């Protein structure tokens, strides 16, 4: 009876480890997918949305609202919505900002930049906490004798490697989009 309980405990511990790793892989993939499109749009703002500098101003508004939210509002929002819904809202904010570039009017770009900035700050707060929780999961009876700090560093390094790869993919998309832009036609001023 005691042996069966120990075996069940070991099986549950292994399932928790697999679940934590699966959740970690999912959060890495979610960030890569979300930020690939957002980074591509951010890279193209100054080249595509040049009317009255809408692209540059929307980026300034997005980063400014993200800064203010990070300083003052992430903790209350994290307590109200929790980590999971903060991540979902951050991805929603990035999605509507990317979608607003299909119809780049000043009122739409600026309002979605505020929404994206606010939700991005909440998303990064939740991401830090969530990765820390996943790194700490299953630390008892761990096979590889990593202490919590080492595991935490390992999870964060893997996460930020995946996150920074989104910058590469976004820049690649920007390159492909801008590569096919036709060169301006040469005009012959002598004929005028």
Secondary structure, DSSP 8 states (H G I E B T S, - for coil): -HHHHHHHHHHHHHHHHHHHHHHHHHHHHHHHHHHHHHHHHHHHHHHH--GGGHHHHHHHHHHHHHHHHHHHTHHHHHHHHHHHHHHHHHHHHHHHHHHHTTS--HHHHHHHHHHHHHHHHHHHHHHHHHHHHHHHTT-TT-TT---HHHHHHHHHHHHHHHHHHHHHHHHHHHHHHHHT--------GGG-
